[in-house]
Amino acid sequence: MAEGIGLASQHHPIIVIGAGAAGLMAAIFASRQGAEVLLLERTKEGGKKILISGGGRCNVLPGTLDPSRFVTASSPHSMKKMLLSWPLSGQRQFFEEDLGIPLALEPETDKLFPLSNRARDVRDALIAAGHRQGVRCRFAVMVASIDPPVGSSPWRVRLASGETIAASAVVLATGGLSVPATGSDGTGLAIASRLGHTIHPTYPALTPLTAEPARHADLAGLSLRVRLDSLGEGRRWTTTGGFLFTHRGYSGPAVLDLSHRAVLSRLRGGPRETIRVNWCDESEEAWEKSLREGAGLVGTLLRGRLPDRLVAALLREAQVDPSGSLSQLRREQRRRLVEMLVRYELPWTSDEGYAKGEVTGGGVALEEVHPGTLESRLHPGLFLCGEMLDCFGPIGGHNFAWAWATGRSAGAGAARKVDATMTAP
């Protein structure tokens, strides 16, 4: 095979593979340290997940960051060190001062959005920052494989077209498998696996749940704030937030944030995860007292706290007449109704998978990269970052925080590695 550009040169660029959130940040911070950077991206413009995030608004960062809400099958200590390597205050300062993207906190959701409410502004600002730093970008190119150095030879990045490009270091930032319409196809995970890295089993996360039959299809479009408790293997998982009925099942932040528990139980093939709903975070004791001591009609009491359509569905399932008097509720009816109000078992059967899953669970084992630089412990000169690493967080900007932080570490680490190599006697 004919060798392509770069192989005859004594110095080679750092090649960043993937122009998503982590890859763009890696390219910017590698070039900031004076490294020559070539960014390769399979789509025509890059940053497609940035463009669709937050409903097109781009939830750049969370208002607060809680490492305990992140999920990994790897070392929690390594995950926390990587996540907190770039504090939220520093990340916000970078977007506002370096990129010129002022952010505003949405108090009710604890999320930071650009003042323009335009995701494209964020994506374009990142690409422009790379260009200002001298990053060369090549879009619509497919990477087939990468070959590590042999002796004093450089890294070789082989494209699907047959072209080969030499590199002084390689940053893999290709994402996972979620939302394949944005270009995520697992290429980076496959490359890392061929290079000997351990890949913890991947699965869709932050994905809507489905029900067959769709028992609550008539409630589609109804949303409210709930508390969910997941009660399967492992520790109890509780989420609080928006809940949305869909034609196929259930979505909303509260559902997405614990959907990985349901997905994993499905993939294991054993008992399905039990998910219980408290429809308004009212305690069992408070409901019991209201139903036992209240005056008026059952339906009137419930409609004062829950949406009408949901009240009708719950009372129908509990076999309680909404026009019945509270004083005439039998003890067993009251207990059955309280159970449905505070511990309703969600009748999910499956999920929407990677097509609608916002992130990929699993990925490259964190123990196999240095937490400070994200350099591979197996192959010096190879750096891994972003969604292809075994970590994800809840919705609301947390996964961007992970991408920004790990991309920055990988890019800066690659630049330091190359600089040290070139200046060594």
Secondary structure in CASP SS format (residue, H / E / C, confidence):
PFRMAT SS
TARGET T0000
AUTHOR 0000-0000-0000
METHOD secondary structure of the structure
MODEL  1
M C 1.00
A C 1.00
E C 1.00
G C 1.00
I C 1.00
G C 1.00
L C 1.00
A C 1.00
S C 1.00
Q C 1.00
H C 1.00
H C 1.00
P C 1.00
I E 1.00
I E 1.00
V E 1.00
I E 1.00
G C 1.00
A C 1.00
G C 1.00
A H 1.00
A H 1.00
G H 1.00
L H 1.00
M H 1.00
A H 1.00
A H 1.00
I H 1.00
F H 1.00
A H 1.00
S H 1.00
R H 1.00
Q C 1.00
G C 1.00
A C 1.00
E C 1.00
V E 1.00
L E 1.00
L E 1.00
L E 1.00
E E 1.00
R C 1.00
T C 1.00
K C 1.00
E C 1.00
G C 1.00
G C 1.00
K H 1.00
K H 1.00
I H 1.00
L H 1.00
I H 1.00
S H 1.00
G H 1.00
G H 1.00
G H 1.00
R C 1.00
C C 1.00
N C 1.00
V C 1.00
L E 1.00
P E 1.00
G C 1.00
T C 1.00
L C 1.00
D C 1.00
P H 1.00
S H 1.00
R H 1.00
F C 1.00
V E 1.00
T C 1.00
A C 1.00
S C 1.00
S C 1.00
P H 1.00
H H 1.00
S H 1.00
M H 1.00
K H 1.00
K H 1.00
M H 1.00
L H 1.00
L C 1.00
S C 1.00
W C 1.00
P C 1.00
L H 1.00
S H 1.00
G H 1.00
Q H 1.00
R H 1.00
Q H 1.00
F H 1.00
F H 1.00
E H 1.00
E H 1.00
D H 1.00
L C 1.00
G C 1.00
I C 1.00
P C 1.00
L E 1.00
A E 1.00
L E 1.00
E E 1.00
P C 1.00
E C 1.00
T C 1.00
D C 1.00
K E 1.00
L E 1.00
F E 1.00
P E 1.00
L C 1.00
S C 1.00
N C 1.00
R C 1.00
A H 1.00
R H 1.00
D H 1.00
V H 1.00
R H 1.00
D H 1.00
A H 1.00
L H 1.00
I H 1.00
A H 1.00
A H 1.00
G H 1.00
H H 1.00
R H 1.00
Q C 1.00
G C 1.00
V C 1.00
R E 1.00
C E 1.00
R E 1.00
F E 1.00
A C 1.00
V C 1.00
M C 1.00
V E 1.00
A E 1.00
S E 1.00
I E 1.00
D E 1.00
P C 1.00
P C 1.00
V C 1.00
G C 1.00
S C 1.00
S C 1.00
P C 1.00
W E 1.00
R E 1.00
V E 1.00
R E 1.00
L E 1.00
A C 1.00
S C 1.00
G C 1.00
E C 1.00
T E 1.00
I E 1.00
A E 1.00
A E 1.00
S C 1.00
A E 1.00
V E 1.00
V E 1.00
L E 1.00
A C 1.00
T C 1.00
G C 1.00
G C 1.00
L C 1.00
S C 1.00
V C 1.00
P H 1.00
A H 1.00
T H 1.00
G C 1.00
S C 1.00
D C 1.00
G C 1.00
T H 1.00
G H 1.00
L H 1.00
A H 1.00
I H 1.00
A H 1.00
S H 1.00
R H 1.00
L C 1.00
G C 1.00
H C 1.00
T C 1.00
I E 1.00
H E 1.00
P E 1.00
T E 1.00
Y E 1.00
P E 1.00
A E 1.00
L C 1.00
T C 1.00
P C 1.00
L E 1.00
T E 1.00
A C 1.00
E C 1.00
P C 1.00
A C 1.00
R C 1.00
H C 1.00
A H 1.00
D H 1.00
L H 1.00
A C 1.00
G C 1.00
L C 1.00
S E 1.00
L E 1.00
R E 1.00
V E 1.00
R E 1.00
L E 1.00
D E 1.00
S E 1.00
L C 1.00
G C 1.00
E C 1.00
G C 1.00
R C 1.00
R C 1.00
W E 1.00
T E 1.00
T E 1.00
T E 1.00
G E 1.00
G E 1.00
F E 1.00
L E 1.00
F E 1.00
T C 1.00
H C 1.00
R C 1.00
G E 1.00
Y E 1.00
S E 1.00
G C 1.00
P H 1.00
A H 1.00
V H 1.00
L H 1.00
D H 1.00
L H 1.00
S H 1.00
H H 1.00
R H 1.00
A H 1.00
V H 1.00
L H 1.00
S H 1.00
R H 1.00
L H 1.00
R H 1.00
G C 1.00
G C 1.00
P C 1.00
R C 1.00
E C 1.00
T C 1.00
I E 1.00
R E 1.00
V E 1.00
N E 1.00
W C 1.00
C C 1.00
D C 1.00
E C 1.00
S C 1.00
E H 1.00
E H 1.00
A H 1.00
W H 1.00
E H 1.00
K H 1.00
S H 1.00
L H 1.00
R H 1.00
E H 1.00
G C 1.00
A C 1.00
G C 1.00
L E 1.00
V H 1.00
G H 1.00
T H 1.00
L H 1.00
L H 1.00
R H 1.00
G C 1.00
R C 1.00
L C 1.00
P C 1.00
D H 1.00
R H 1.00
L H 1.00
V H 1.00
A H 1.00
A H 1.00
L H 1.00
L H 1.00
R H 1.00
E H 1.00
A H 1.00
Q C 1.00
V C 1.00
D C 1.00
P C 1.00
S C 1.00
G C 1.00
S E 1.00
L H 1.00
S H 1.00
Q H 1.00
L C 1.00
R C 1.00
R H 1.00
E H 1.00
Q H 1.00
R H 1.00
R H 1.00
R H 1.00
L H 1.00
V H 1.00
E H 1.00
M H 1.00
L H 1.00
V H 1.00
R C 1.00
Y E 1.00
E E 1.00
L C 1.00
P C 1.00
W C 1.00
T C 1.00
S E 1.00
D E 1.00
E C 1.00
G H 1.00
Y H 1.00
A H 1.00
K H 1.00
G C 1.00
E C 1.00
V E 1.00
T E 1.00
G E 1.00
G E 1.00
G E 1.00
V E 1.00
A C 1.00
L H 1.00
E H 1.00
E H 1.00
V E 1.00
H C 1.00
P C 1.00
G C 1.00
T C 1.00
L C 1.00
E E 1.00
S E 1.00
R C 1.00
L C 1.00
H C 1.00
P C 1.00
G C 1.00
L E 1.00
F E 1.00
L E 1.00
C C 1.00
G H 1.00
E H 1.00
M H 1.00
L E 1.00
D C 1.00
C C 1.00
F E 1.00
G C 1.00
P C 1.00
I C 1.00
G C 1.00
G C 1.00
H H 1.00
N H 1.00
F H 1.00
A H 1.00
W H 1.00
A H 1.00
W H 1.00
A H 1.00
T H 1.00
G H 1.00
R H 1.00
S H 1.00
A H 1.00
G H 1.00
A H 1.00
G H 1.00
A H 1.00
A H 1.00
R H 1.00
K H 1.00
V H 1.00
D H 1.00
A H 1.00
T H 1.00
M H 1.00
T H 1.00
A C 1.00
P C 1.00
END
